[in-house]
Amino acid sequence: MASRRDESAPGVATLLGALAAVVHWLNEAKVDFAVVGGLAASLHGKPRVTKDVDLVAIADNDSWGDLLAAATRWGLQPRIESPLEFAATTRVLLLVHEPSQVEVDLSFGMLPFEQELVARAAQRNVKNVWFPLASAEDIIVMKALALRPRDIADIEGIVASTPDLDLDRVRRVVAQLSAALETVDHRAELEKILRGI
């Protein structure tokens, strides 16, 4: 039986409709970006329910206002009050694609890793929607830093489904970012996950 979350999640066509709007918006604005999150994890690993579209984009802070204004042409609206103030604090622009009600989280990359993630993304075509998809390795890095149960399952699915992963890069980047965070030893936690696969 489907869970309540499954029943409330949008279908593939609905998600792709929202993603297509985001792609048109960011391409028109000439903003480099990559799809990450649950959608990317599903495409690289095992398909799973996801309710939103997550992206990393590279855009100067002073362009965010114009970018937000241009989003309305594609049916994308803020889903909170004062979205630019929130983005100034969190570097995340929270939107909703009104025709589908799919939520869109656009993270403005700042770290070298995020810039590399966008640069390394490869074009992917799903049902005639073309978009830059972050690499499997970079999705594993992001998931290894979050370490929620869903993230761990995504790492397992990607590793099991993707041949020729550059795990040396994954380990190196996770170690660098983990040292900067000075919290959990994410590299050690990643190794536990990899040993269990």
Buried (B, 14 or more C-beta within 10 A) or exposed (E): EEEEEEEEBBEEEBBBBBBBBBBBBBBEBEBBBBBBBBBBBBBBBEEBBBBBBBBBBBBEEEBBEEBBEBBEEBBBBBBEEEBEEBBEEEBBBBBBBBEBEBBBBBBBBEEEBBBBBBEBBEEBEBEEBEBBBBBBBBBBBBBBBEBEEBBBBBBBBBBEBBEEBEEEBBBEBBBBBBEEEEEEEBBEBBBEBBEEE
